């Protein structure tokens, strides 16, 4: 019987099995790390796509709101359906202030008109000035999203009593502007104007 050249350590496990076991552990670890890297890369890729989509949606919203501003005649700029609610201009200025605030919460971008209440600024209550400032505030949101770090989309940001992720703050802004633009549909109707067609795409 030939002599085996097989070395044992004190626990009785051979060197070759130990080497095999070690290599399997390394292989498993590599697979795990590869999975993590792939998953993280996938998240960033998805977030890049989300960022591009958000910018497209805000561009669409900007165009749609401009159609409302264009549709309202000059003498309807300060029209109120009833005395106790916002005028058309005040609705649009409130919408714009929300755009600035929510987008600033989401991105940390320095907000224009800081410390000012746009609704109370009479210089914006004519059609040309109103349109200019509303479009400027949409551009603020779009530029703020463009500068966002996609790796921080899920980062939580607290403002007052509310804490949301950066993406949720942007979503809140979109919901807010949609709500207030929608309210002005009745203002146009009461002025005898057909509101712009719905612009979902």
C-alpha positions in Angstrom: 0.0 0.0 0.0 1.5 3.3 -1.1 2.1 6.0 1.5 -0.3 9.0 1.2 1.1 12.5 1.2 -1.9 14.1 2.9 -1.3 16.5 5.7 -3.7 16.8 8.6 -4.0 19.7 11.1 -4.8 18.9 14.7 -8.5 19.0 14.2 -8.3 16.2 11.6 -9.3 18.2 8.5 -7.1 17.9 5.5 -5.3 20.8 3.9 -7.0 20.3 0.5 -10.5 20.3 2.0 -9.6 23.5 3.9 -8.3 25.1 0.7 -11.5 24.2 -1.1 -13.6 25.5 1.8 -11.7 28.8 1.8 -12.1 29.3 -1.9 -15.8 28.6 -1.7 -16.2 31.2 1.0 -14.3 33.7 -1.1 -16.4 32.9 -4.1 -19.6 33.3 -2.1 -18.5 36.6 -0.8 -17.6 37.8 -4.3 -21.1 36.8 -5.5 -22.7 38.6 -2.6 -20.6 41.8 -3.2 -21.4 41.6 -6.9 -25.1 41.4 -6.0 -24.9 44.4 -3.8 -23.0 46.5 -6.4 -25.5 45.5 -9.0 -28.5 46.4 -6.8 -27.0 49.7 -5.9 -26.2 50.5 -9.5 -29.8 49.5 -10.4 -31.1 51.9 -7.8 -29.0 54.8 -9.2 -30.0 53.9 -12.7 -33.7 53.9 -11.7 -33.2 57.2 -9.9 -31.6 58.7 -13.0 -34.7 57.6 -14.9 -37.0 59.0 -12.2 -35.1 62.3 -12.3 -35.5 62.6 -16.0 -39.2 61.8 -15.8 -39.8 64.3 -13.0 -38.2 67.0 -15.2 -40.4 66.1 -18.1 -43.5 66.2 -15.9 -42.6 69.6 -14.6 -42.0 70.9 -18.1 -45.4 69.7 -19.0 -47.0 71.3 -16.0 -45.3 74.6 -16.8 -46.7 74.6 -20.3 -50.2 73.7 -19.0 -50.2 76.4 -16.4 -49.0 78.9 -19.1 -52.1 78.0 -21.1 -54.3 78.9 -18.2 -52.5 82.2 -17.8 -52.9 82.9 -21.5 -56.5 82.0 -21.5 -57.5 84.5 -18.7 -58.2 87.9 -20.1 -56.5 90.9 -18.5 -59.6 92.0 -16.7 -59.9 88.6 -15.1 -56.5 88.6 -13.5 -57.8 89.8 -10.2 -61.3 88.2 -10.6 -62.8 86.4 -7.6 -65.8 84.1 -7.9 -66.8 85.1 -4.4 -65.3 87.9 -2.2 -63.9 85.5 0.4 -61.6 83.4 -1.8 -58.4 84.0 -3.7 -58.4 85.9 -6.9 -57.1 84.3 -10.1 -53.7 86.0 -9.6 -53.6 85.0 -6.0 -54.2 81.4 -6.8 -51.4 81.4 -9.3 -49.1 83.3 -6.9 -49.9 80.8 -4.1 -49.2 78.0 -6.5 -45.8 79.6 -7.3 -44.9 80.1 -3.7 -45.6 76.4 -3.1 -43.4 75.4 -6.0 -40.6 77.4 -4.5 -41.1 76.1 -1.0 -41.5 72.4 -1.7 -38.6 72.4 -4.2 -36.3 74.2 -1.8 -37.2 71.6 0.9 -36.4 68.8 -1.5 -33.1 70.1 -2.9 -31.7 72.7 -0.5 -31.6 75.2 -3.3 -31.7 78.8 -2.2 -35.2 80.1 -2.8 -36.1 83.3 -4.6 -38.4 85.8 -2.9 -37.3 84.5 0.5 -39.3 86.1 3.3 -41.9 87.5 0.9 -45.6 86.6 0.4 -46.1 86.5 -3.3 -49.9 86.6 -2.9 -49.7 90.0 -1.4 -47.3 91.6 -3.9 -49.4 93.9 -6.0 -46.7 94.3 -8.6 -47.5 90.8 -9.8 -51.2 91.3 -10.1 -51.3 92.2 -13.8 -51.2 89.6 -16.5 -47.7 90.2 -17.9 -46.0 90.3 -14.5 -48.1 87.4 -13.2 -47.1 85.2 -16.1 -43.4 86.1 -15.7 -43.2 85.3 -12.0 -45.2 82.1 -12.3 -43.0 80.8 -15.1 -39.9 81.8 -13.2 -41.1 79.7 -10.2 -41.6 76.7 -12.5 -38.1 77.2 -13.8 -36.8 77.2 -10.2 -38.3 73.8 -9.6 -37.0 72.3 -12.9 -33.5 73.7 -12.3 -33.6 72.4 -8.7 -34.5 68.9 -9.8 -31.8 69.0 -12.5 -29.2 69.6 -9.8 -30.4 66.9 -7.5 -28.1 64.1 -6.4 -30.0 60.9 -7.3 -28.2 59.0 -4.5 -30.0 61.2 -2.0 -33.5 60.8 -3.3 -34.5 58.8 -0.2 -32.8 61.1 2.3 -35.3 62.5 4.8 -35.8 66.2 5.2 -37.8 67.9 7.9 -39.7 71.1 7.6 -41.8 72.2 10.5 -43.9 69.3 11.7 -43.4 67.3 8.5 -40.6 65.0 7.5 -40.4 63.4 4.0 -37.9 62.1 1.6 -36.5 64.5 -1.0 -38.6 62.8 -3.8 -41.8 63.1 -1.7 -41.3 66.8 -1.3 -41.1 67.1 -5.1 -44.3 65.0 -5.4 -46.0 67.2 -2.8 -45.1 70.3 -5.0 -46.6 68.7 -8.1 -49.8 67.8 -6.3 -50.1 71.3 -4.8 -49.7 73.1 -8.2 -52.1 70.7 -9.8 -54.7 71.4 -7.1 -54.5 75.2 -7.4 -54.4 75.3 -11.1 -57.4 73.1 -11.2 -59.3 75.5 -9.0 -58.9 78.3 -11.5 -60.9 76.3 -14.1 -64.1 77.7 -12.6 -62.6 81.2 -12.7 -62.2 80.9 -16.5 -65.7 79.5 -16.9 -67.2 82.4 -15.0 -65.4 84.8 -17.3 -66.8 83.1 -20.3 -63.5 81.4 -21.3 -63.2 77.7 -22.2 -60.4 76.2 -20.1 -57.4 74.6 -21.8 -57.8 70.9 -22.7 -56.4 68.4 -20.3 -52.7 67.8 -20.8 -51.8 64.5 -19.3 -49.0 63.7 -21.7 
